[in-house]
């Protein structure tokens, strides 16, 4: 019996949702099956019901499955040219109309993205004390969210950061890891949030960054999420997507491109 024809798939999905609190319906079915097949190969199981028994008998495999399903691949200043554009053009444009920015980092994973944004805001504040920002960072996975709140990263994770930024924003711990300093943590509020709930984490937002998240969603889910983001943004607010992501035809009229190469859009009324 091949996994694709195994009726145990629905039962396994329910177990994942109840145990890991991951809503499988938020992802394309083919994506879920590919991730499961990867773990099944690693555990020597060949059917969904067989893998379910393995999960129940080997609790440590649950964390492996969580990592496989959520794919929390991130890094500080991932796609540096996007952050350069935010620092040089987007943030200055927003600060012309207000002194404090409200930003939602959706699908924040282990925190590298919101902390990257916080570094830029902190450096802007260092140059002009009247300017500041508040970041709402959310993720459905509370395990990675705790890692983000703790703000402790390996030396390898520091690879793309300059020595000046490391010195300014991190404290080196005795075990060789690095912890985010309080001035960055104070800028960010981490919260659990399901993007498919249809409810934004906040409203009257100046910018929403949701990068490399919707690639796992169905077209309908992508469109519904874009509508949620549109309603949460202030007029002229910015929506930042991942470089391989796109707006569906149903919602592309809600936004106007600010920089189509870097996938930055503005809310259109």
Secondary structure, DSSP 8 states (H G I E B T S, - for coil): --GGG-THHHHHHHHHHHHH---GGGS-HHHHHHHHHHHHHHHT--SHHHHHHHHHH-THHHHHHHHHHH-----TTSSHHHHHHIIIIIHHHHHTT-SEEEEEEES-TTSHHHHHHHHHHHHHHHH-TT-EEEEEEEES-HHHHHHHHHTEE-TGGGTTS-HHHHHHHEEE-TTS-EEE-HHHHTTEEEEE--GGGS--S-SSEEEEEE-S-GGGS-HHHHHHHHHHHHHHEEEEEEEEE-TT----TTTGGGEEEEETTTTEEEE--
